[in-house]
């Protein structure tokens, strides 16, 4: 099995891919809301953006997101 199982060549790597991936049906809004404190009343894509910000600032780790 390849470690690049989630690579999607349709999006630029990094932040754009992260937001699109977290906005996909693979994650539901309720799960994403548990990762950021200010995500309770936001739309799924807005929560995904907050998570991408937290990942960039190292307030969240990729492991925390994938284990949510």
PALUM-365661 format. One record per residue (C-alpha): residue number from 1; residue in one letter; x, y, z. Coordinates in pm, 1 decimal. Example, Ala and Ser with C-alpha at 12.3 -4.5 7.8 and 13.67 -1.06 7.14 Angstrom:
REM residues 2
REC     i   aa         c1         c2         c3
REC     1    A     1230.0     -450.0      780.0
REC     2    S     1367.0     -106.0      714.0
This chain:
REM residues 68
REC     i   aa         c1         c2         c3
REC     1    X        0.0        0.0        0.0
REC     2    X      128.8      343.6      -90.0
REC     3    X      154.1      618.3      170.5
REC     4    X       24.7      859.7      -94.4
REC     5    X     -324.6      707.5      -82.5
REC     6    X     -490.8     1048.3      -39.8
REC     7    X     -297.6     1236.9     -306.0
REC     8    X     -532.8     1419.3     -541.7
REC     9    X     -356.2     1571.8     -837.6
REC    10    X     -659.3     1790.4     -910.3
REC    11    X     -564.2     2042.5     -641.2
REC    12    X     -242.0     2219.8     -560.6
REC    13    X      -57.3     2055.8     -272.7
REC    14    X      -71.4     2217.8       68.3
REC    15    X     -343.4     2444.6      198.5
REC    16    X     -581.7     2424.8      -99.4
REC    17    X     -575.6     2045.4      -96.5
REC    18    X     -619.3     2038.8      282.1
REC    19    X     -932.1     2256.2      272.3
REC    20    X    -1084.6     2059.6      -18.6
REC    21    X    -1001.7     1725.8      144.7
REC    22    X    -1153.7     1827.0      479.5
REC    23    X    -1460.4     1962.7      296.5
REC    24    X    -1511.7     1629.2      120.1
REC    25    X    -1764.9     1363.8      229.3
REC    26    X    -1477.6     1179.5      403.1
REC    27    X    -1526.1     1416.2      698.8
REC    28    X    -1855.2     1533.4      844.6
REC    29    X    -1906.7     1879.1      993.8
REC    30    X    -1970.2     1744.1     1343.5
REC    31    X    -1632.4     1567.3     1346.5
REC    32    X    -1453.4     1875.2     1213.8
REC    33    X    -1619.9     2092.9     1479.0
REC    34    X    -1449.6     1888.4     1751.1
REC    35    X    -1110.2     2001.5     1620.6
REC    36    X    -1160.1     2378.1     1649.5
REC    37    X    -1329.9     2566.4     1931.2
REC    38    X    -1477.9     2838.5     1710.2
REC    39    X    -1634.8     2598.7     1458.3
REC    40    X    -1974.5     2545.7     1620.5
REC    41    X    -2184.2     2778.9     1404.9
REC    42    X    -1977.7     2774.8     1086.1
REC    43    X    -2027.6     2594.3      756.3
REC    44    X    -1817.0     2289.1      679.1
REC    45    X    -1581.0     2468.7      438.3
REC    46    X    -1525.9     2748.2      692.6
REC    47    X    -1438.3     2489.0      956.4
REC    48    X    -1201.1     2320.8      710.0
REC    49    X    -1029.0     2657.2      658.7
REC    50    X     -992.4     2704.0     1035.3
REC    51    X     -837.8     2358.0     1060.8
REC    52    X     -598.0     2433.8      774.6
REC    53    X     -495.5     2751.5      962.6
REC    54    X     -440.1     2553.2     1282.3
REC    55    X     -230.3     2296.9     1094.2
REC    56    X      -14.6     2570.6      940.8
REC    57    X       36.2     2729.9     1282.5
REC    58    X      109.9     2386.6     1432.9
REC    59    X     -181.0     2416.4     1677.5
REC    60    X     -308.6     2085.8     1535.9
REC    61    X     -113.2     1791.2     1401.4
REC    62    X     -211.9     1585.4     1096.9
REC    63    X     -248.5     1287.4     1331.1
REC    64    X     -509.0     1471.4     1539.6
REC    65    X     -711.5     1544.6     1227.5
REC    66    X     -697.1     1192.7     1089.5
REC    67    X     -783.4     1038.0     1425.9
REC    68    X    -1084.1     1266.7     1483.9
